[in-house]
Amino acid sequence: MRGTLIVKLFRSSALSLTAVAAVLSTAPALADSSMIAGTDVLRTWNLVVLGDLTSSSEVEGRTFVGGDLNGTSSNYQISGTVDSGTGVPGLTVVGDVNGNTKNLNNGSGAVVGGNVNSGFNLNGSPQTVQVGGTISNTNVNSNTVNSGLAASDPGFIQDLNQQASLIETSMTGLSHSLSTLDANSTLAINGNRGTFNAQPDADGVAVFNIAASDLDSIGEIQFNLNGADTAIVNVTGGSITLNDNFLGGTNNLGEHVIWNFPDATDMSVTTAWGGSVLAPKANATTGNYIQGSAVFGSLVQNGEMHVGTYNGGYYPSPTDPTPGGSSSSSGGTDVPEPGTVGLFGLALAALFFWQRRRMRPA
């Protein structure tokens, strides 16, 4: 008798779950599954500015701006080596695009939450430009330009704000997480030269913990990766000046070295810098190029951003790729819409109540 009841219960549950699935199929879909966080932010974008970016320069890879994009004419995705198959546009701006005309290159495309007051030059086709507000001074040619999307699709702005919030939270969390790592490698200072000798652990990760005064005391940097997949240089200090010369050049350091500045609130980059820069709280100014990825709180950009971006295999846990979540090689995170979560909970509650009534004696 009990076995028969269990079989009947299983069959009725299966039918009920089918009904729940049908109900959920009418609910809003999961939010954009391409939400990117943690070290995947460094892999995806050449430049990330959490607030406003004022630029008179160029970015070889992709750019994400959490506030407004201002300044004179500037160039985006000028490198033809950037993979366009990811679906991530060459330029993403959550706010407005102001100032002089911005140049989008190599079919990069753009997503803008506000208005494009400056206009775009679309160099290389086909390009797709999605704009929440209005767009001016743009010759469409054979490209696709859609404007007014914020009015017709509330989810357009919601997804942009969600991605911006996720990036800011995860970059701040990543910077803090890296700063707590124990050092296993040392900086040797000899006169004007500082030599970083990486001593990677079994996972290929080398960690240096130094102070801003150490950088101030040297003028030349020799970086020896010694086979490290990822070298993390944690630098303490609120005010940072990056003005050192790299012996042997900066090539490939951006793909494997993360310079982490968890305390920095202001930063000045005056020389060519080798390695990715993580400074999510810093109001920064660049006067020369950075070879690697970079994250700033706000930026006045007078120097170029060069690829390659960070490409190491380091995925710290649990704050990466998503705060409080598990690691993922793709970095994509499905984030349910609040309405979907509520409807799913309501459906499960209804199923539970229905089963209890069927099992209750007559």
Secondary structure, 3 states (H helix, E strand, C coil): CHHHHHHHHHHHHHHHHHHHHHHHHCCCCCCCCCCECCHHHHHHCCEEECCCEEECCEECCCEEECCCEECCCCEECCCCCCCHHHCCCCEEECCCECCCCEEEECCCCEEECCCECCCEEEECCCCEEEECCCECCCCCCCCEEECCHHHHCHHHHHHHHHHHHHHHHHHHHHHHHHHCCCCCCEEEEECCEEEEECCCCCCCEEEEEEEHHHHHCCCEEEEECCCCCEEEEEEECCEEEECCEECCCCCCHHHCEEEECCCCCEEEECCCEECEEEEEEEEEEECCCEECCEEEEEEEECCCEECCCCCCCCCCCCCCCCCCCCCCCCCECCCCCHHHHHHHHHHHHHHHHHHHHHHCCC
